[in-house]
Amino acid sequence: MSDIRGIVNNIKSKYKTSSPYDLVSAMDIQICRCELGQIHGYYYRVFRIKQIFLNCNLSKTEEKLVLSHELGHSVLHPNANTPFLRADTYLSVDKMEIEANKFAIELLISDSDLLEYSDYSLDKLSAIFGYHSKLIELRLK
């Protein structure tokens, strides 16, 4: 998963931004906000058109995280439609989900952010950045 950090850094360098909104726009990925019930979001590709569906009931912080996660799928797993994989195959999507989480948290929390708070505990970092401690732990690996 250390190569995910390199992929994220290359993307941030190429597009000169770490904003998932700007990256999605620059990469010509469509965002669709709609009612998804308990689902936060998903990535879908059909006829070479990349789309990210976001639950319209997410908070701004949740939406930014979910968008970053789904952007991770579009970069790391461009041909894998996770709703199809979950519904129609016996393949485990756990590895892909962890990779997308790693992509998202690498995008959202920079090395300089971590250096600034290097003496802080996991729980404190979680409170500062607004993300679950498991994601912070993933970022620190």
Solvent accessible surface area in square Angstrom, and as a share of the most:
residue,aa,sasa,rsa
1,M,100,0.44
2,S,99,0.64
3,D,96,0.50
4,I,8,0.04
5,R,78,0.29
6,G,33,0.32
7,I,56,0.29
8,V,2,0.01
9,N,68,0.35
10,N,104,0.53
11,I,17,0.09
12,K,41,0.17
13,S,76,0.49
14,K,146,0.62
15,Y,62,0.24
16,K,175,0.74
17,T,31,0.18
18,S,54,0.35
19,S,34,0.22
20,P,0,0.00
21,Y,72,0.27
22,D,77,0.40
23,L,0,0.00
24,V,3,0.02
25,S,84,0.54
26,A,58,0.45
27,M,49,0.22
28,D,123,0.64
29,I,11,0.06
30,Q,89,0.39
31,I,52,0.26
32,C,40,0.24
33,R,125,0.46
34,C,48,0.29
35,E,116,0.52
36,L,32,0.16
37,G,48,0.46
38,Q,175,0.78
39,I,94,0.48
40,H,104,0.47
41,G,13,0.12
42,Y,48,0.18
43,Y,0,0.00
44,Y,77,0.29
45,R,70,0.25
46,V,51,0.29
47,F,182,0.76
48,R,206,0.75
49,I,82,0.41
50,K,55,0.23
51,Q,31,0.14
52,I,0,0.00
53,F,36,0.15
54,L,0,0.00
55,N,6,0.03
56,C,69,0.41
57,N,102,0.52
58,L,27,0.13
59,S,59,0.38
60,K,167,0.71
61,T,68,0.39
62,E,80,0.36
63,E,15,0.07
64,K,78,0.33
65,L,38,0.19
66,V,17,0.10
67,L,0,0.00
68,S,0,0.00
69,H,22,0.10
70,E,8,0.04
71,L,0,0.00
72,G,0,0.00
73,H,1,0.01
74,S,1,0.01
75,V,38,0.22
76,L,38,0.19
77,H,22,0.10
78,P,48,0.30
79,N,112,0.57
80,A,19,0.15
81,N,31,0.16
82,T,3,0.02
83,P,47,0.29
84,F,108,0.45
85,L,24,0.12
86,R,138,0.50
87,A,83,0.64
88,D,93,0.48
89,T,42,0.25
90,Y,227,0.86
91,L,121,0.60
92,S,85,0.55
93,V,17,0.10
94,D,96,0.50
95,K,146,0.62
96,M,33,0.15
97,E,36,0.16
98,I,81,0.41
99,E,31,0.14
100,A,0,0.00
101,N,47,0.24
102,K,6,0.03
103,F,0,0.00
104,A,0,0.00
105,I,0,0.00
106,E,6,0.03
107,L,5,0.03
108,L,30,0.15
109,I,1,0.00
110,S,35,0.22
111,D,76,0.39
112,S,76,0.49
113,D,45,0.23
114,L,26,0.13
115,L,133,0.66
116,E,120,0.54
117,Y,52,0.20
118,S,78,0.51
119,D,138,0.71
120,Y,90,0.34
121,S,69,0.45
122,L,61,0.30
123,D,106,0.55
124,K,108,0.46
125,L,8,0.04
126,S,20,0.13
127,A,81,0.63
128,I,68,0.34
129,F,38,0.16
130,G,45,0.43
131,Y,23,0.09
132,H,117,0.52
133,S,30,0.19
134,K,139,0.59
135,L,21,0.10
136,I,0,0.00
137,E,71,0.32
138,L,21,0.10
139,R,6,0.02
140,L,90,0.45
141,K,155,0.66
